[in-house]
Amino acid sequence: MTDRYADRARNFAGLCELLLSGDLRETHGILPWGSNYTFLMSICRDEAEALAIYKPRRGERPLWDFPDGTLCQREVAAYVVSEALSWHIVPPTVLRGGPQGVGMVQSFIEHDPDQHYFTFGRQHRSQLQVIALFDFIVNNADRKGGHCLLDSSGTIWAIDHGICFHTQPKLRTVIWDFADQRIPSELVDDMTTLLDRPGREGTARALRELLSQAEIAAVFKRIEGLVRTKRYPEPGPGRQYPWPPV
């Protein structure tokens, strides 16, 4: 699989190991903008220390259209798909126990909170093309502008994927810039490679503990449709934008 974003992934293996086995020690508080309990934590292992986002399952708000207690798993599944495509746009994310029970633990991205999708210039167009395509693949029902974080190196990270992977079309996003445009050929190549037997089987295996069989099958069906049309989807009927947009 092509790996144009290998610089983002260079330390991912070590970060995932830290997230899985490190000690979640200090709570820096609950982040106020999430609808579910979201803690900023220190995580430590030997001499390594970092900040991490911790979203425990018991703090998830029940939703009528998603099974209870699965949002943290969907966050991890989004990371799995991002890595399987070699796009590396989701920060390292794992499922593990913590002070409030099992939940999602994700590397915290240092970013400018005043920067988001609605403030980005055209220099970030290619990165947003990847995120827009990714959101259709994972069927993201809540891509707000503030769910795109810009770090000091100019990298855009995609976060908050708790309500993704529904089997029915649920795409709600602020990123419709590329609707009905041709998908860049290198992104089509990445998806095509994932559909090859080794990529498909490995990704399905990794998702098996996180999603239902029907949800996994829907992921591959959406990718197959994109590879066939080679075009970004257009907004369909119903509400296609999240609220609030930021």
Order of alpha helices (4+ residues) and beta strands (2+ residues): alpha-alpha-beta-beta-beta-alpha-beta-beta-alpha-beta-beta-alpha-alpha-alpha
